[in-house]
Amino acid sequence: MGGGTRMRTLTMSRCALALMWIASSYTAAEQAATPEPYFAIGEWRIGMPRDEALSHFTAVEALETPGHFRATAESRFGTVPAVLTFAGDRLETVELTFYEGNDRDAALQSLLGVLQGMHEAFGGSNFEGGLKYHDDPKGESIRFVIEGMIEKIDTSLEKGRKKAQRKKQDPTSYTMVFSYWTEYESRDNFLYGQYVFDRDLQRVRVKLWEDRAFVKSRVPANIHLRGESEAPR
């Protein structure tokens, strides 16, 4: 296992579990007598004309990719960086970043704040593995899952890392992704988030996407293995 071209993605059973638990939120939503029309996390709305949508953000900056903008969002969860995507002249996706840094405790608190906000405003919030905010408001179980998986993967890779270093090969590193989402589904938008840990940078990102509907391609393999010299995704 060496060389810069060695990159592979492991679609592990946890990915199937994530999809299963996301699908369970669909079932719960279907059982609701009258689904909410829209889970608003700011003044904007998915589908708004471009000029109207941009008026609800500050520090708007056009990106190189057509239809993409960087901005600051005044959201239900605080003032945070955002990336906006338009399809034609209509707002298609809002991507919010709540935390990016090297403090896993701070990242967990940021995640819990988002889960709490989703729970209070939209009837519930879920974290990967069947965890629900209302059962774990202090994040003890969520912390156990995150830290336990990091320790497990680090331990399993350590022997191979030492062997690769002796052979002057590229050691294996990884990016780990945990998903979270609302308990119920609204009629006109969908909220899906990720807690992303990059091993070699020791960096955590906590993000949330707002789309018109569930985007299956947003749910990645939970563990992405790569050489340490390869850039993290």
C-alpha positions in Angstrom: 0.0 0.0 0.0 2.1 2.9 -1.2 2.5 5.6 -3.8 0.7 8.9 -4.4 -1.8 7.3 -6.7 -3.0 5.0 -4.1 -6.5 6.3 -3.2 -9.4 4.2 -2.4 -12.8 4.8 -0.8 -14.2 2.2 1.6 -18.0 2.1 1.6 -18.4 0.5 5.0 -21.4 -0.8 6.7 -21.7 2.5 8.6 -22.6 4.2 5.3 -25.5 1.8 4.9 -26.5 2.5 8.4 -26.5 6.3 7.7 -28.7 5.8 4.7 -31.0 3.6 6.8 -31.4 6.2 9.5 -31.9 9.0 7.0 -34.6 6.9 5.3 -36.2 6.4 8.7 -36.7 10.1 9.0 -38.7 9.9 5.7 -41.0 7.3 7.3 -41.5 9.5 10.3 -42.3 12.5 8.0 -44.8 10.4 6.0 -46.6 9.6 9.2 -47.0 13.2 10.1 -50.5 14.4 9.4 -49.4 17.7 7.8 -45.7 18.2 7.0 -44.3 21.6 7.5 -44.1 23.5 4.2 -40.5 24.8 4.9 -37.8 24.5 7.5 -36.5 28.1 7.4 -32.9 28.5 8.7 -32.7 32.1 7.5 -34.6 34.8 5.6 -33.8 33.2 2.2 -35.8 30.4 0.5 -34.6 27.7 -1.9 -36.0 28.6 -5.3 -35.8 32.4 -4.8 -34.7 34.5 -7.8 -30.9 35.3 -7.6 -31.1 39.0 -6.7 -33.8 38.5 -4.0 -31.8 35.6 -2.5 -28.5 37.5 -2.5 -30.2 40.4 -0.7 -30.5 38.1 2.4 -26.7 37.6 2.7 -23.8 39.9 3.4 -20.2 40.1 2.1 -21.4 38.4 -1.1 -18.5 37.4 -3.5 -18.8 35.7 -6.9 -16.7 32.5 -7.2 -14.9 31.2 -10.2 -17.5 28.6 -10.9 -20.6 30.2 -12.6 -23.6 30.4 -10.3 -21.5 30.0 -7.1 -21.1 32.7 -4.4 -19.3 33.0 -1.1 -21.2 35.0 1.5 -22.0 35.5 5.2 -25.4 34.1 6.4 -27.5 35.4 9.3 -28.9 32.0 10.1 -31.0 30.4 12.9 -27.7 29.0 14.2 -25.8 32.3 14.2 -23.7 34.3 11.7 -21.7 31.8 9.7 -19.8 31.5 6.3 -22.0 30.3 3.4 -21.6 29.1 -0.1 -24.6 29.6 -2.4 -25.3 27.7 -5.6 -27.8 28.8 -8.2 -29.4 26.8 -11.0 -30.4 29.2 -13.7 -31.6 32.2 -11.8 -32.9 30.4 -8.8 -31.3 29.5 -5.4 -30.5 25.8 -5.4 -28.3 25.1 -2.4 -27.0 26.9 0.7 -24.0 25.4 2.4 -23.2 26.6 5.9 -20.0 26.1 7.8 -20.4 26.2 11.6 -16.9 25.1 12.6 -13.6 24.5 11.0 -10.5 24.0 13.2 -8.5 21.6 15.4 -10.4 21.6 18.7 -12.7 18.5 18.7 -14.4 19.7 21.9 -15.3 23.0 20.3 -16.5 21.2 17.2 -18.7 19.0 19.3 -20.3 22.0 21.0 -20.9 23.6 17.6 -22.5 20.4 16.4 -24.7 20.2 19.5 -25.8 23.8 19.0 -27.0 23.0 15.5 -28.7 19.8 16.6 -30.4 21.7 19.4 -31.6 24.4 17.0 -33.0 21.8 14.6 -34.7 19.9 17.5 -36.4 23.0 18.9 -37.5 24.5 15.6 -38.3 21.4 13.5 -39.4 18.7 15.9 -36.2 16.7 16.3 -32.7 16.0 15.1 -30.7 12.8 14.5 -27.0 11.9 14.5 -25.6 8.9 12.7 -26.1 5.5 14.3 -29.6 6.1 15.6 -28.7 8.8 18.1 -31.3 11.6 18.8 -30.6 15.0 20.3 -33.5 14.7 22.8 -31.9 11.5 24.2 -28.4 13.0 24.3 -28.5 16.8 24.8 -25.0 16.9 26.4 -23.5 14.9 23.5 -22.1 12.1 25.7 -23.1 9.4 23.3 -22.2 11.4 20.2 -18.7 12.0 21.7 -18.4 8.3 22.5 -19.2 7.4 18.9 -16.9 9.9 17.3 -13.9 9.4 19.6 -14.4 5.6 19.6 -14.4 5.4 15.8 -11.3 7.7 15.5 -9.4 5.5 18.1 -10.5 2.3 16.4 -9.3 3.4 12.9 -6.1 4.9 14.3 -5.3 1.7 16.0 -6.0 -0.5 13.0 -3.8 1.7 10.7 -0.9 2.2 13.1 0.9 -1.0 12.2 0.7 -0.4 8.5 1.8 3.2 9.0 5.0 2.1 10.8 5.7 -0.5 8.1 5.2 2.1 5.3 7.5 4.6 7.0 10.3 2.0 7.3 9.9 1.3 3.5 9.8 5.1 2.8 6.3 4.7 1.4 3.3 6.9 1.7 1.5 6.0 5.0 -2.2 5.6 5.0 -4.4 8.4 6.4 -8.2 9.0 6.3 -11.1 11.3 6.4 -14.1 10.3 8.5 -17.6 11.6 8.0 -20.6 11.4 10.4 -24.1 12.6 9.1 -26.9 14.4 10.9 -30.4 15.5 9.8 -33.8 16.6 11.0 -36.2 14.1 12.4 -38.9 15.1 10.0 -38.9 16.2 6.4 -40.5 19.5 5.3 -42.3 19.8 2.0 -40.1 22.3 0.2 -36.6 21.9 1.5 -34.2 19.4 3.1 -31.5 19.9 5.8 -28.5 17.5 5.9 -25.3 18.0 7.8 -21.9 16.4 8.3 -19.2 16.3 11.0 -15.9 15.7 9.1 -12.6 14.7 10.7 -9.4 14.7 8.7 -6.7 12.6 10.4 -3.4 14.1 9.3 -4.5 17.7 9.6 -6.4 16.9 12.8 -9.1 19.2 11.4 -12.8 19.1 12.0 -15.5 20.7 9.9 -19.2 20.9 10.9 -21.4 21.7 7.9 -25.0 21.9 6.9 -26.6 21.9 3.4 -30.0 23.2 2.5 -31.4 21.7 -0.7 -34.9 21.4 -2.3 -34.9 17.7 -1.5 -32.6 15.0 -0.2 -29.5 14.7 -2.3 -28.2 11.1 -2.0 -24.8 11.9 -3.4 -24.1 14.1 -0.4 -23.9 11.0 1.8 -20.3 9.8 1.2 -18.4 6.7 2.3 -17.9 7.1 6.0 -14.2 6.3 5.8 -12.1 7.6 2.9 -8.5 6.2 2.9 -5.7 7.9 1.1 -1.9 8.4 1.2 -0.8 11.1 3.7 0.8 13.1 0.8 -2.6 13.2 -1.0 -4.8 16.2 -0.2 -7.9 15.6 1.9 -11.3 16.0 0.4 
